[in-house]
Amino acid sequence: MTTTALITGISGQDGSYLAEQLLARGRRVIAYLRPEHHGLGCSAHLIGQISVRSFPIESFPAWQDWIDEEQPEEVYHLGASTFIPDSWKDPIACHQANVEWSVKILDAVRTVSPATRVLMASSSEIYGQPRETPQHEHTATCPITPYGVTKAATYWMTQAYRQRYGLFIANAILYNHESPRRPLHFVTRKISRGVASIAAGLQDKLILGNLDVCRDWGYAADYVDAMQRILQLDRAEDFVIGSGRLEKLQRLVEVAFESVGLDYREYVEVDPGFVRPTEPMALHADPSKARRLLGWEAKTSMPELMRLMVEHDQREVREQLRAA
């Protein structure tokens, strides 16, 4: 019998890479699309290969009915409000999207499909200003943004449901993972598109914020493979998913410009207006548990990732110039 996997967040980078990999492994993929999202976004090329359902996000009866009808073996809850500056602009909407939506899915599974295995996409932002570096599964949560708070709440709710009801639900604590499918307002994509535009002579400068911020950067396509492995275990556990390598944002910028033969110092300007008042400075994963129990590690290095993203954006820029 074919395994059915339900994905939320199908229009984003993670949802699209995950759907591709699940389809390649013979899964039947069904996906939720929020009514306000017109089109499948990053998964538009998968039309005809996946079944899509759309209804108001807040409708608990709709979630119950759909999950009851499909009885999916796996649920990957990736959908969320993920852009941290937006969480400060509208923390209420962030809470509704990230906490209330997650609880509706957990309770729908509990009530109508308790055998379903659920992967909840958590975030390194739950550690905020971390009390130890690198961070592992037992590092204390200390979020410092509305987004981080919502992800911490969902992380703990997942653990509570697992302990109370014996469900197979697990958290994947995901560190920064990027790709050419990232929206342009995220800093890594802002860098890769800026470099491509500068190389093509379309802009003169790239304006960024704090270049000393450090993150554990990885490739989204690698990280969704870890999600799938988590749901194949004999029991549900939580995992830190990251590369285990800490890099300054300045190094990403340097690599991106080097890939087109330019020196970033000639093109990058720092604008204090882009510096966040509360910015975690060193989120660094310890993925040793994932290596030990999942046999997983990040395959794509940061330099490989940045070159991949710049090359993609160079192709897009050339296509735009030809169409102009």
TIMAR-606647 format. One record per atom (N, C-alpha, C, O): y, z, x. Coordinates in steps of 0.001 Angstrom, whole numbers, padded with zeros to 6 digits, always signed. Example, Ala and Ser with C-alpha at 12.3 -4.5 7.8 and 13.67 -1.06 7.14 Angstrom:
# TIMAR-606647
-005690+007800+013190/-004500+007800+012300/-003300+007800+013200/-003319+008465+014236/-002250+007080+012850/-001060+007140+013670/+000030+007870+012900/+001138+008039+013409/
END
This chain:
# TIMAR-606647
-001192+000000+000838/+000000+000000+000000/+001253+000000+000880/+001319+000711+001883/+002232-000799+000495/+003461-000907+001264/+004312+000345+001099/+004497+000838-000014/+004825+000852+002204/+005704+002011+002181/+007097+001592+001724/+007647+000604+002210/+007660+002349+000789/+009017+002101+000319/+009975+003069+000994/+009743+004278+001003/+011040+002541+001554/+012067+003352+002210/+013386+003133+001494/+013807+001995+001289/+014030+004210+001118/+015336+004160+000460/+016409+004515+001491/+016297+005511+002204/+017441+003688+001555/+018535+003899+002505/+019848+004040+001750/+020168+003210+000899/+020617+005095+002059/+022015+005138+001655/+022846+004758+002877/+022382+004867+004011/+024083+004309+002636/+024908+003839+003755/+024460+002484+004254/+024581+002191+005444/+023943+001650+003364/+023378+000352+003759/+024440-000595+004305/+024112-001506+005066/+025711-000402+003935/+026750-001334+004382/+027259-001030+005785/+027998-001831+006358/+026874+000120+006350/+027346+000507+007669/+026433+000060+008794/+025385-000539+008553/+026838+000358+010043/+026062-000076+011199/+024659+000536+011194/+023683-000178+011422/+024540+001833+010940/+023236+002474+010985/+022316+001930+009908/+021146+001642+010162/+022856+001789+008693/+022033+001279+007604/+021504-000112+007880/+020358-000420+007555/+022333-000956+008477/+021898-002331+008734/+020836-002395+009820/+019842-003105+009668/+021031-001659+010923/+020013-001658+011980/+018708-001038+011483/+017621-001523+011798/+018825+000036+010705/+017628+000679+010181/+016878-000252+009246/+015657-000375+009345/+017588-000911+008338/+016933-001835+007411/+016216-002951+008164/+015085-003300+007825/+016861-003507+009178/+016214-004562+009975/+014906-004072+010587/+013885-004757+010529/+014951-002880+011173/+013758-002361+011842/+012654-002022+010845/+011479-002268+011119/+013015-001464+009696/+012012-001132+008696/+011365-002393+008132/+010149-002439+007945/+012170-003406+007864/+011623-004671+007372/+010668-005291+008392/+009615-005817+008033/+011052-005220+009673/+010202-005775+010728/+008876-005034+010818/+007884-005593+011284/+008850-003789+010379/+007622-002981+010417/+006869-003014+009093/+005942-002233+008878/+007269-003921+008211/+006535-004123+006974/+006888-003197+005837/+006161-003136+004845/+008006-002459+005956/+008432-001577+004882/+009116-002373+003770/+009725-003415+004015/+009003-001865+002560/+009845-002340+001460/+011105-001498+001484/+011029-000269+001468/+012265-002142+001522/+013528-001421+001656/+014330-001545+000361/+014598-002641-000132/+014701-000374-000172/+015624-000324-001293/+016866+000422-000815/+016774+001300+000042/+018004+000080-001358/+019241+000617-000796/+020239+000936-001890/+020302+000270-002923/+021024+001983-001631/+022108+002364-002527/+023425+001835-001989/+023721+001960-000800/+024221+001237-002887/+025548+000735-002538/+026561+001363-003483/+026439+001249-004703/+027557+002023-002915/+028578+002641-003749/+029345+001572-004524/+029656+000521-003964/+029656+001813-005797/+030297+000791-006633/+031591+000248-006048/+031916-000922-006249/+032336+001082-005324/+033607+000623-004765/+033431-000275-003544/+034399-000878-003083/+032205-000373-003011/+031941-001266-001883/+031524-002629-002411/+030441-002779-002978/+032365-003596-002229/+032086-004937-002745/+031372-005741-001662/+032007-006298-000767/+030076-005793-001755/+029280-006504-000758/+028550-005533+000155/+028864-004344+000204/+027577-006059+000871/+026694-005239+001695/+027214-004994+003103/+026531-004363+003910/+028407-005479+003411/+028980-005192+004720/+028095-005652+005859/+027757-006832+005956/+027716-004716+006727/+026906-005049+007901/+025515-005558+007536/+024841-006164+008369/+025079-005319+006301/+023745-005758+005872/+023786-007015+005006/+022799-007353+004352/+024925-007707+005002/+025053-008893+004145/+023994-009943+004459/+023562-010678+003571/+023576-010014+005725/+022563-011009+006112/+021179-010664+005586/+020251-011462+005723/+021024-009480+004984/+019719-009065+004470/+019589-009265+002965/+018590-008854+002375/+020577-009884+002338/+020490-010182+000908/+019225-011007+000644/+018951-011988+001335/+018475-010593-000353/+017213-011255-000654/+016015-010572-000036/+014879-010784-000461/+016271-009738+000985/+015178-009010+001637/+015121-007552+001205/+014096-006890+001373/+016218-007051+000648/+016261-005665+000199/+016700-005623-001260/+017403-006511-001741/+016268-004571-001952/+016659-004356-003343/+017779-003329-003366/+017661-002253-002779/+018876-003671-004054/+020069-002826-004024/+020360-002265-005413/+020287-002975-006416/+020689-000979-005448/+021083-000310-006687/+022477+000290-006496/+022804+000794-005422/+023289+000231-007543/+024650+000763-007480/+024949+001534-008757/+024725+001035-009860/+025451+002739-008602/+025869+003572-009727/+026821+004626-009169/+026898+004780-007951/+027545+005355-010010/+028501+006338-009487/+027814+007368-008591/+026772+007918-008947/+028402+007617-007448/+027813+008517-006461/+027574+009906-007021/+026630+010590-006626/+028450+010331-007961/+028366+011705-008465/+027344+011885-009578/+027155+013004-010056/+026670+010798-010008/+025755+010883-011150/+024388+011420-010724/+023542+010671-010234/+024183+012723-010915/+022880+013300-010566/+021754+012717-011408/+020690+012437-010857/+021928+012514-012739/+020848+011891-013512/+020453+010515-012987/+019275+010157-013016/+021430+009737-012506/+021110+008414-011968/+020258+008530-010703/+019326+007750-010505/+020580+009507-009847/+019767+009723-008643/+018366+010161-009022/+017388+009677-008450/+018258+011062-009971/+016935+011494-010425/+016124+010331-010975/+014963+010148-010608/+016737+009546-011856/+016022+008441-012507/+015538+007426-011487/+014399+006964-011553/+016413+007075-010537/+016048+006047-009546/+014924+006537-008625/+013946+005825-008397/+015072+007748-008103/+014045+008274-007202/+012736+008505-007958/+011658+008297-007402/+012819+008931-009213/+011615+009104-010031/+010926+007763-010262/+009702+007664-010184/+011708+006754-010540/+011173+005410-010787/+010507+004818-009542/+009429+004231-009633/+011138+004970-008398/+010650+004320-007180/+009623+005161-006413/+008740+004603-005761/+009725+006491-006481/+008856+007375-005706/+008771+006910-004240/+007675+006668-003734/+009909+006785-003566/+009876+006275-002192/+009162+007250-001258/+009285+008467-001396/+008421+006698-000317/+007787+007554+000684/+008816+008151+001637/+008635+009255+002149/+009908+007403+001871/+010921+007831+002821/+012312+007626+002236/+012570+006630+001560/+013206+008574+002500/+014626+008434+002180/+015419+008691+003453/+015228+009708+004120/+016299+007773+003781/+017207+007927+004912/+018614+008049+004345/+019214+007061+003920/+019135+009284+004346/+020470+009493+003784/+021502+009380+004909/+021791+010349+005611/+022047+008170+005058/+023020+007870+006100/+024438+007774+005547/+025409+007862+006299/+024554+007597+004254/+025865+007416+003650/+026726+008651+003772/+026258+009768+003550/+027978+008456+004123/+028910+009579+004284/+030306+009041+004523/+030496+007854+004787/+031282+009937+004427/+032633+009661+004898/+032672+010089+006353/+032598+011283+006643/+032789+009131+007287/+032532+009422+008694/+033741+009349+009613/+033651+009773+010765/+034873+008824+009142/+036032+008672+010013/+036800+009989+010017/+037396+010363+009007/+036791+010686+011135/+037297+012056+011193/+038767+012171+010776/+039093+013099+010035/+039679+011277+011209/+041073+011401+010732/+041184+011376+009212/+042046+012049+008646/+040318+010603+008538/+040354+010566+007077/+039947+011903+006471/+040403+012259+005384/+039092+012642+007167/+038648+013937+006628/+039801+014932+006589/+039794+015851+005770/+040792+014764+007465/+041984+015611+007432/+042941+015159+006324/+043617+015982+005707/+042993+013855+006081/+043893+013342+005051/+043424+013735+003656/+044244+014013+002781/+042100+013760+003441/+041576+014091+002116/+040280+014883+002276/+039193+014339+002084/+040393+016174+002628/+039186+016974+002842/+038356+017157+001577/+037143+017348+001662/+038984+017103+000413/+038235+017246-000843/+037293+016062-001021/+036118+016239-001343/+037809+014859-000812/+036965+013670-000938/+035857+013674+000108/+034732+013259-000170/+036177+014144+001313/+035167+014237+002369/+034057+015195+001953/+032878+014899+002146/+034420+016327+001389/+033416+017296+000939/+032541+016705-000161/+031322+016876-000154/+033166+016013-001099/+032393+015423-002199/+031410+014376-001685/+030261+014323-002126/+031868+013544-000751/+031011+012479-000244/+029899+013004+000654/+028780+012492+000626/+030207+014025+001450/+029253+014449+002470/+028377+015617+002053/+027225+015698+002480/+028888+016520+001234/+028099+017692+000839/+027492+017501-000551/+026275+017582-000716/+028333+017249-001537/+027814+017151-002904/+026810+016014-003055/+025793+016168-003731/+027089+014884-002432/+026166+013752-002499/+024820+014134-001870/+023765+013832-002428/+024858+014781-000734/+023628+015166-000044/+022795+016129-000880/+021572+016003-000952/+023465+017097-001514/+022731+018066-002328/+022106+017390-003548/+020999+017747-003953/+022795+016431-004127/+022224+015690-005259/+020927+014994-004847/+019946+015011-005591/+020924+014386-003670/+019708+013700-003208/+018601+014708-002929/+017454+014490-003318/+018931+015803-002264/+017921+016829-001998/+017322+017356-003298/+016107+017528-003398/+018167+017611-004288/+017647+018191-005524/+016903+017167-006369/+015972+017519-007093/+017308+015897-006283/+016558+014855-006983/+015156+014727-006400/+014179+014616-007141/+015058+014742-005088/+013735+014696-004452/+012916+015918-004860/+011739+015793-005195/+013530+017085-004831/+012814+018316-005191/+012238+018249-006598/+011111+018683-006836/+013015+017705-007529/+012621+017763-008936/+011705+016637-009376/+010883+016842-010269/+011816+015452-008781/+011042+014313-009313/+010142+013632-008291/+009281+012840-008674/+010318+013919-006981/+009503+013237-005975/+009324+014122-004744/+009739+013739-003651/+008710+015303-004900/+008653+016272-003801/+007828+015824-002601/+007921+016439-001538/+007025+014772-002738/+006253+014275-001591/+007076+013348-000698/+006643+013007+000402/+008253+012941-001158/+009118+012053-000380/+009605+012755+000885/+009971+013930+000848/+009607+012038+001989/+010137+012557+003247/+011587+012108+003397/+011905+010939+003181/+012464+013037+003765/+013903+012763+003783/+014478+013002+005171/+014231+014036+005792/+015244+012036+005645/+015997+012167+006896/+017474+012294+006540/+018047+011398+005921/+018084+013402+006930/+019507+013615+006710/+020259+013357+008006/+019979+013991+009023/+021203+012437+007979/+021982+012113+009176/+023054+013171+009386/+024041+013215+008652/+022859+014021+010385/+023851+015023+010747/+024668+014495+011927/+024561+013321+012284/+025479+015358+012527/+026423+014894+013545/+026647+015954+014607/+026566+017153+014337/+026927+015500+015813/+027293+016415+016890/+028575+017181+016577/+028856+018200+017208/+029355+016697+015608/+030587+017390+015228/+030313+018758+014618/+031246+019545+014455/+029070+019066+014275/+028760+020411+013775/+028949+021456+014878/+029092+022644+014591/+028950+021008+016150/+029105+021946+017265/+030573+022177+017621/+030897+023158+018290/+031462+021285+017183/+032896+021478+017376/+033271+021726+018822/+033069+020870+019683/+033816+022903+019082/+034056+023338+020463/+032797+024090+020896/+032696+025292+020649/+031848+023426+021526/+030530+024037+021749/+030576+025228+022694/+031361+025274+023642/+029723+026173+022407/+029648+027383+023203/+028747+027219+024420/+028703+028091+025288/+028034+026107+024483/+027210+025800+025649/+027104+024287+025783/+027221+023546+024807/+026881+023854+027005/+026754+022424+027293/+025611+022219+028279/+025547+022906+029298/+024696+021273+027989/+024629+020435+026793/+024147+021209+025565/+023694+022348+025675/+024252+020576+024400/+023847+021223+023165/+022422+020817+022791/+022003+019681+023012/+021696+021764+022225/+020323+021526+021778/+020176+022027+020347/+021153+022428+019714/+018956+022000+019849/+018714+022318+018447/+019053+023760+018080/+019244+024054+016900/+019133+024661+019045/+019435+026056+018748/+020860+026455+019125/+021215+027631+019053/+021678+025478+019525/+023086+025762+019808/+023796+026144+018509/+023579+025521+017470/+024638+027165+018575/+025349+027625+017382/+026316+026555+016875/+026991+025893+017663/+026374+026396+015557/+027346+025480+014964/+028728+026123+014966/+028870+027322+014725/+029750+025301+015245/+031129+025804+015311/+032086+024643+015026/+032897+024295+015885/+032005+024036+013830/+032821+022848+013542/+034308+023159+013492/+034715+024260+013123/+035116+022163+013871/+036568+022364+013899/+037323+021264+013154/+038547+021178+013257/+036609+020424+012406/+037243+019404+011573/+036612+019466+010187/+035483+019937+010053/+037317+018999+009145/+036698+018953+007817/+035387+018158+007826/+034416+018546+007176/+035368+017054+008560/+034123+016281+008662/+033006+017126+009265/+031895+017157+008737/+033299+017815+010374/+032292+018649+011002/+031810+019762+010095/+030623+020086+010084/+032727+020354+009330/+032355+021417+008394/+031396+020881+007328/+030407+021534+006995/+031690+019692+006795/+030807+019134+005764/+029427+018820+006330/+028417+019021+005657/+029385+018329+007561/+028092+018025+008164/+027304+019298+008478/+026077+019316+008375/+028014+020361+008862/+027342+021642+009097/+026796+022199+007790/+025689+022738+007760/+027564+022075+006707/+027102+022562+005409/+025833+021829+004979/+024885+022450+004497/+025816+020505+005153/+024632+019734+004780/+023454+020069+005678/+022316+020141+005212/+023717+020273+006958/+022672+020668+007907/+021992+021957+007452/+020764+022042+007431/+022787+022951+007092/+022216+024229+006662/+021569+024137+005293/+020568+024809+005044/+022112+023325+004402/+021493+023147+003090/+020123+022478+003239/+019176+022826+002533/+020028+021534+004147/+018739+020885+004402/+017718+021906+004874/+016583+021919+004396/+018110+022755+005804/+017187+023787+006272/+016812+024751+005142/+015659+025168+005038/+017785+025103+004301/+017505+026025+003202/+016503+025430+002221/+015575+026117+001795/+016678+024161+001858/+015742+023495+000942/+014359+023377+001576/+013347+023540+000894/+014313+023101+002846/+013013+022979+003526/+012254+024305+003494/+011055+024344+003219/+012973+025385+003779/+012332+026698+003806/+011972+027190+002408/+010914+027789+002215/+012833+026945+001445/+012615+027461+000083/+011548+026680-000660/+010723+027265-001361/+011558+025340-000510/+010687+024515-001343/+009554+023830-000574/+008701+023183-001182/+009537+023966+000743/+008462+023354+001518/+008530+021835+001568/+007513+021176+001787/+009715+021274+001368/+009877+019815+001398/+009881+019295+002834/+010210+020028+003767/+009515+018026+003002/+009620+017378+004313/+011017+016767+004396/+011215+015600+004057/+011977+017563+004848/+013348+017091+005029/+013805+017537+006407/+013602+018686+006799/+014424+016620+007135/+014772+016872+008533/+016176+016389+008830/+016655+015417+008246/+016830+017088+009754/+018153+016676+010235/+018030+015906+011540/+017324+016331+012454/+018713+014782+011627/+018915+014090+012899/+020358+014350+013312/+021287+013817+012706/+020545+015171+014348/+021890+015532+014802/+022336+014444+015771/+022008+014481+016957/+023085+013482+015254/+023394+012253+015972/+024678+012387+016785/+025725+012760+016255/+024588+012084+018058/+025774+012016+018909/+026397+010625+018778/+025815+009736+018155/+027579+010441+019366/+028313+009190+019167/+027431+007985+019447/+026913+007821+020552/+027270+007162+018456/+026472+005951+018616/+027270+004781+018054/+027795+004832+016942/+027341+003741+018848/+028267+002642+018608/+027515+001315+018581/+026326+001250+018892/+028229+000269+018204/+027635-001068+018186/+028719-002083+017836/+029824-001699+017455/+028417-003366+017960/+029367-004382+017504/+029627-004328+016002/+030555-004971+015511/+028825-003573+015276/+028986-003466+013827/+029880-002292+013418/+030100-002077+012226/+030389-001546+014368/+031326-000470+014080/+032599-001050+013468/+033040-002117+013894/+033209-000375+012475/+034509-000819+011971/+035568-000778+013081/+035452-000006+014033/+036579-001602+012946/+037578-001752+014003/+038450-000523+014201/+039104-000411+015238/+038487+000407+013244/+039350+001577+013425/+038672+002661+014259/+039327+003640+014616/+037391+002524+014583/+036747+003463+015490/+037104+003093+016927/+037239+001914+017254/+037257+004107+017783/+037870+003866+019089/+037075+002896+019954/+037675+002080+020653/+035745+002956+019932/+034979+002055+020799/+035175+000598+020395/+035275-000285+021246/+035227+000360+019099/+035439-001009+018631/+036884-001431+018831/+037160-002604+019083/+037805-000489+018722/+039202-000781+019032/+039320-001235+020487/+040087-002145+020802/+038557-000597+021362/+038568-000977+022784/+037966-002354+022979/+038573-003209+023625/+036773-002586+022428/+036101-003871+022675/+036885-005030+022079/+036969-006095+022691/+037468-004841+020883/+038255-005923+020295/+039564-006094+021054/+040022-007222+021240/+040169-005006+021492/+041392-005106+022270/+041182-005845+023575/+041999-006684+023954/+040090-005540+024268/+039781-006224+025530/+039561-007713+025284/+040065-008552+026031/+038805-008038+024233/+038553-009447+023913/+039856-010180+023595/+040042-011327+024002/+040751-009519+022869/+042028-010143+022499/+042934-010305+023716/+043615-011322+023844/+042952-009320+024610/+043753-009424+025836/+043220-010542+026721/+043998-011320+027273/+041905-010627+026861/+041300-011681+027681/+041619-013067+027136/+041710-014035+027892/+041790-013156+025807/+042105-014444+025180/+043602-014708+025121/+044025-015747+024615/+044407-013785+025629/+045848-013963+025627/+046506-013679+024297/+047638-014106+024070/+045822-012960+023399/+046365-012700+022069/+047148-011401+021980/+047929-011224+021044/+046965-010490+022923/+047769-009274+022952/+047959-008838+024399/+047207-009227+025292/+048984-008023+024600/+049354-007626+025957/+048867-006241+026341/+048558-005995+027506/+048793-005327+025369/+048484-003941+025665/+047429-003390+024713/+047246-003889+023603/+046744-002353+025172/+045821-001596+024335/+046333-000158+024307/+046410+000502+025344/+046682+000322+023115/+047263+001651+022966/+046171+002622+022526/+045531+002421+021494/+045964+003676+023314/+044913+004654+023032/+045474+006069+023103/+046637+006275+023451/+044625+007045+022766/+044998+008446+022838/+044484+009082+024117/+044661+008517+025197/+043858+010231+024023/+043421+011018+025164/+042228+010373+025868/+041127+010335+025318/+042441+009872+027064/+041373+009210+027812/+040430+010197+028494/+039397+009797+029032/+040777+011480+028476/+039933+012497+029121/+038871+013070+028197/+038039+013866+028632/+038887+012676+026932/+037851+013135+026005/+036487+012674+026508/+036328+011528+026928/+035516+013560+026464/+034158+013239+026922/+033199+013225+025733/+033264+014081+024851/+032319+012247+025731/+031308+012151+024688/+029996+011651+025295/+029941+011113+026400/+028964+011859+024515/+027633+011344+024819/+027484+010082+023973/+027264+010157+022765/+027607+008914+024624/+027682+007645+023892/+026337+006917+023922/+025665+006883+024953/+025952+006339+022787/+024715+005572+022735/+024835+004399+021782/+025882+004168+021178/+023738+003665+021661/+023678+002436+020877/+023006+002720+019537/+021902+003264+019503/+023653+002360+018444/+023166+002682+017110/+021745+002177+016861/+020953+002863+016214/+021414+000995+017363/+020076+000444+017128/+018996+001316+017757/+017887+001400+017228/+019303+001967+018883/+018354+002911+019486/+018185+004152+018611/+017078+004671+018468/+019277+004619+018031/+019258+005903+017326/+018531+005822+015991/+017917+006801+015568/+018588+004671+015315/+017858+004569+014050/+016352+004532+014292/+015578+004891+013404/+015929+004107+015472/+014503+004192+015815/+014066+005651+015874/+012970+005990+015426/+014911+006509+016420/+014602+007947+016455/+014468+008506+015040/+013586+009327+014787/+015321+008077+014121/+015242+008549+012733/+013870+008263+012138/+013273+009121+011488/+013373+007044+012367/+012076+006681+011815/+010958+007533+012408/+010035+007932+011699/+011041+007808+013690/+010011+008607+014341/+009978+010030+013792/+008911+010636+013694/+011142+010562+013436/+011198+011922+012889/+010376+012029+011609/+009709+013038+011380/+010425+010993+010777/+009705+011046+009502/+008215+010763+009635/+007494+010824+008639/+007732+010456+010834/+006307+010221+011028/+005573+011458+011564/+004359+011420+011764/+006299+012538+011793/+005695+013748+012342/+004829+014455+011308/+004912+014163+010115/+004006+015376+011763/+003154+016152+010859/+003952+017182+010068/+003559+017549+008961/+005065+017650+010622/+005907+018585+009896/+007365+018266+010174/+007706+017684+011204/+008222+018659+009235/+009649+018349+009353/+010316+019268+010367/+010152+020487+010323/+011071+018665+011281/+011851+019420+012258/+013183+018735+012478/+013337+017554+012168/+014144+019470+013010/+015462+018932+013316/+015520+018516+014783/+014889+019130+015644/+016295+017453+015051/+016355+016911+016408/+017782+016541+016797/+018524+015953+016009/+018150+016893+018020/+019353+016361+018658/+019019+014971+019182/+018054+014792+019926/+019831+013982+018784/+019606+012599+019196/+020825+012104+019967/+021880+011865+019380/+020682+011953+021262/+021763+011485+022118/+021204+010931+023411/+019996+010970+023644/+022080+010417+024246/+021637+009810+025501/+021383+010851+026585/+020605+010614+027509/+022044+012011+026469/+021963+013015+027523/+022918+012754+028669/+022879+013446+029686/+023787+011745+028506/+024756+011411+029563/+026170+011578+029005/+026487+011077+027925/+027004+012280+029749/+028374+012554+029324/+029324+011617+030065/+029259+011496+031288/+030211+010952+029311/+031150+010006+029910/+032551+010244+029339/+032707+010553+028158/+033555+010097+030187/+034939+010112+029706/+035248+008802+028982/+034696+007747+029293/+036147+008909+028009/+036599+007694+027329/+037217+006731+028339/+037094+005516+028189/+037865+007252+029343/+038464+006403+030378/+037425+005502+031030/+037714+004347+031343/+036225+006016+031236/+035163+005217+031858/+034722+004080+030940/+034425+002984+031417/+034676+004328+029619/+034343+003257+028688/+035379+002139+028764/+035049+000953+028778/+036647+002560+028813/+037740+001582+028894/+037619+000767+030177/+037752-000456+030160/+037368+001449+031277/+037236+000785+032575/+036113-000242+032555/+036293-001369+033017/+034952+000141+032021/+033809-000766+031955/+034115-001972+031078/+033770-003102+031426/+034761-001733+029944/+035079-002826+029025/+035984-003857+029689/+035746-005058+029562/+037023-003404+030397/+037919-004344+031065/+037232-005021+032252/+037459-006203+032510/+036400-004281+032965/+035669-004882+034089/+034773-006022+033619/+034553-006979+034361/+034257-005931+032402/+033349-006968+031904/+034037-008314+031723/+033374-009348+031640/+035382-008303+031660/+036128-009570+031570/+036975-009788+032824/+037867-010637+032836/+036693-009018+033878/+037365-009222+035159/+038790-008717+035219/+039604-009245+035977/+039109-007679+034414/+040473-007138+034390/+040477-005667+034779/+039467-004974+034661/+041638-005203+035247/+041842-003810+035613/+042536-003109+034447/+043663-003455+034092/+041864-002125+033855/+042398-001482+032651/+043770-000867+032883/+044561-000773+031945/+044074-000446+034104/+045344+000226+034377/+046551-000680+034132/+047669-000197+033953/+046323-001972+034126/+047413-002914+033891/+047686-003145+032400/+048694-003753+032040/+046791-002660+031537/+046893-003013+030122/+046878-001830+029162/+047282-001977+028008/+046431-000685+029599/+046259+000455+028694/+047474+001373+028738/+047957+001728+029814/+047961+001751+027568/+049020+002745+027431/+048517+003883+026551/+047799+003659+025577/+048905+005111+026906/+048510+006288+026137/+049654+006691+025216/+050786+006885+025657/+049341+006814+023941/+050315+007238+022936/+049916+008630+022451/+048849+008783+021857/+050743+009645+022688/+050407+011001+022242/+050156+011090+020739/+049491+012012+020267/+050690+010131+019994/+050472+010133+018552/+049029+009908+018160/+048637+010225+017036/+048220+009360+019079/+046805+009131+018799/+045925+010301+019235/+044711+010276+019034/+046531+011318+019828/+045755+012475+020289/+045556+013433+019129/+046527+013842+018492/+044294+013803+018841/+044007+014725+017752/+044378+016153+018156/+044112+016566+019285/+044998+016917+017231/+045346+018307+017540/+044125+019172+017834/+044178+020050+018694/+043022+018925+017120/+041773+019658+017367/+040714+018640+017729/+040125+018011+016850/+040471+018475+018997/+039577+017448+019517/+038494+018088+020372/+038803+018643+021427/+037209+018026+019943/+036151+018491+020834/+036203+017708+022144/+036290+016480+022136/+036151+018411+023249/+036344+017752+024535/+035045+017333+025223/+035047+016399+026024/+033937+018012+024920/+032705+017715+025666/+031479+017924+024795/+030823+018963+024870/+031172+016924+023962/+029955+016965+023170/+028867+016216+023938/+028936+014999+024109/+027870+016959+024393/+026874+016459+025347/+025491+016853+024849/+025197+018040+024714/+024648+015879+024577/+023333+016137+023981/+022297+016540+025026/+022301+016065+026162/+021421+017425+024600/+020171+017699+025320/+019040+017150+024454/+018570+017846+023554/+018589+015905+024708/+017584+015281+023853/+016141+015547+024299/+015243+014766+023982/+015916+016640+025029/+014582+016878+025593/+013530+017063+024509/+012385+016650+024692/+013893+017678+023376/+012916+017827+022292/+012513+016467+021728/+011342+016239+021425/+013481+015570+021589/+013171+014222+021098/+012247+013485+022071/+011332+012780+021646/+012486+013647+023371/+011596+013018+024348/+010186+013594+024248/+009199+012863+024336/+010103+014903+024066/+008806+015574+024085/+007987+015307+022813/+006795+015011+022895/+008621+015411+021646/+007866+015324+020395/+007899+013942+019740/+006990+013590+018990/+008935+013167+020019/+009055+011836+019411/+008698+010713+020377/+008450+009582+019958/+008672+011028+021672/+008502+009967+022660/+009683+009021+022671/+009546+007835+022971/+010859+009565+022337/+012063+008731+022205/+013080+009080+023270/+013239+010245+023633/+013763+008073+023765/+014958+008260+024567/+015846+007041+024411/+015365+005954+024089/+017129+007216+024637/+018083+006112+024502/+017777+005041+025545/+017676+005333+026737/+017630+003804+025085/+017289+002702+025988/+018525+002043+026594/+018483+001551+027722/+019615+002036+025848/+020790+001253+026219/+021829+002152+026870/+022274+003129+026266/+022216+001828+028095/+023221+002625+028800/+024614+002335+028253/+024835+001322+027588/+025554+003239+028543/+026923+003020+028097/+027506+001712+028624/+028103+000977+027837/+027368+001376+029920/+027911+000089+030379/+027283-001103+029658/+027982-002061+029326/+025977-001054+029415/+025330-002145+028675/+025895-002242+027263/+026134-003339+026759/+026104-001106+026635/+026644-001083+025280/+028045-001672+025228/+028339-002491+024357/+028917-001264+026153/+030283-001779+026132/+030328-003272+026409/+031112-003995+025794/+029493-003739+027329/+029455-005195+027579/+028973-005943+026347/+029492-007009+026018/+027973-005381+025663/+027462-005987+024434/+028559-006093+023380/+028688-007116+022708/+029340-005037+023243/+030396-005026+022235/+031533-005977+022592/+032059-006669+021721/+031913-006015+023864/+032987-006925+024279/+032547-008374+024104/+033324-009197+023621/+031328-008697+024483/+030824-010068+024326/+030826-010479+022859/+031193-011607+022528/+030418-009569+021980/+030434-009856+020545/+031855-010147+020071/+032086-011113+019343/+032805-009309+020486/+034176-009501+020026/+034821-010732+020645/+035690-011349+020028/+034414-011094+021844/+034909-012347+022418/+034460-013538+021577/+035232-014470+021350/+033219-013504+021120/+032739-014585+020250/+033537-014624+018950/+033912-015698+018480/+033796-013448+018369/+034558-013423+017119/+035983-013927+017322/+036510-014661+016487/+036603-013533+018431/+037964-013983+018714/+038000-015496+018897/+038902-016162+018390/+037024-016042+019620/+036979-017505+019810/+036808-018224+018473/+037427-019262+018239/+035968-017672+017597/+035780-018285+016283/+037072-018256+015464/+037381-019217+014760/+037814-017173+015553/+039083-017073+014842/+040098-018074+015380/+040855-018677+014620/+040105-018241+016696/+041037-019206+017295/+040686-020639+016872/+041577-021444+016602/+039397-020950+016816/+038999-022289+016394/+039361-022555+014940/+039708-023673+014561/+039271-021480+014122/+039543-021645+012687/+041048-021684+012398/+041464-022130+011328/+041853-021224+013340/+043311-021148+013103/+043953-022547+013094/+045164-022668+012910/
END
